[in-house]
Amino acid sequence: MTLTWASGLSVAAVSTTRTSRQVLLAHRPQGTPVPADFRLVEVDVPPLTEGQVLVRNTYLALSAAMRTLMSDEDVPLPMYRVGEVLHGPALGEVVASTDPGFAPGDLVRHRSGWREHAWGPASGFLRLDPDLYPDPVAHLSSGLTAYAGLIAAGRLAAGETVLVTSAAGSVGSVAGQLARLLGAGRVIGTVGSAAKADYATGVLGYDQALDYRRGPIGDALGAAAPDGVDVVFDNVGGAQLRAAVHAARPRARIVICGALAHQAAHEPASLTVDTMAVAGKRLTVTGFTAADHPGLAAEWPARFAAWLRDGSMHLAHTRLDGLDSAVPGLLDLLAGRHTGLVVVDLRNAYH
């Protein structure tokens, strides 16, 4: 087909796309989500209007934070609505465009995952360098979060001891490797299985990985770091955060990145830490997002690409095939069955 601008400029864009599949939220989960809370539907792809693009999604990312977006909690996030398509980070290839900034074949990142095709105003899509990373999936990495957390919020110094909770997860798998590259003297992680402990030490380079399911995490952490820890990169909260506070050295920095204990419905959100220990040790507890640090965001892609290419970092991820795997994949992620970044590969949907 040929798409025409209001100005009369014509943009050639070959596309036979007429329908596309999407995943909707059918019900708000009551406790742990189940397959019946979702619905896979096929919808018509509308014609583009001026200033829009049509994208064929190639990868979409899953995360535990999506459990929170399905709830009715009062949090400052773009929540999922019952009866509407879910959203999340995704990569795709432009199929058609009526905007001068995009052309068919461009690689883009956007927030309209959970569907085979995405379309809308060009402002919702970011054009990417397809040659930046050895694997395009790296564009969906949570590495910037780990980078900003350790450098800006954690103020990691050479030789310090670092604790990363959920060490084999999307953010933790990067944070542990980064801590070592940034000069940490010892890097300890927490995980949820013996297999993940082996993965964290054997692949990700952790000095020690503690399986919190094997017994009180506080006892294990005390044995692993008898002299305490200097920086805590916490993705979990709950009991693991409480143990980290007790293990922290005076003037340690605790970086709050996530709340997996609550998001996976293992522990109540109200579980608190020992505030007397926080005060007495003069601990710094910092919540942050990567968006708080645009300077680090600008330098991260080139550093990440260099580390991936020279083998200093491993792109820890799990690939699932096809949109039909998205819901089971998310449920498995929430149950702790995956390692690293979890992505759904949609490329076979178009063959």
Secondary structure, 3 states (H helix, E strand, C coil): CEEECCCCCEEECCCCCCEEEEEEECCCCCCCCCHHHEEEEEEECCCCCCCEEEEEEEEEEECCHHHHHCCCCCCCCCCCCCCCECCECEEEEEEEECCCCCCCCCEEEECECCECEEEEEHHHCEECCCCCCCCHHHHHCCHHHHHHHHHHHCCCCCCCEEEECCCCECCHHHHHHHHHHCCCCEEEEEECCHHHHHHHHHCCCCCEEEEHHHCCHHHHHHHHCCCCEEEEEECCCHHHHHHHHHHEEEEEEEEECCCHHHHCCCCCCCCCCCHHHHHHCCCEEEECCHHHCHHHHHHHHHHHHHHHHCCCCCCCEEEEECHHHHHHHHHHHHCCCCCEEEEEECHHHHC
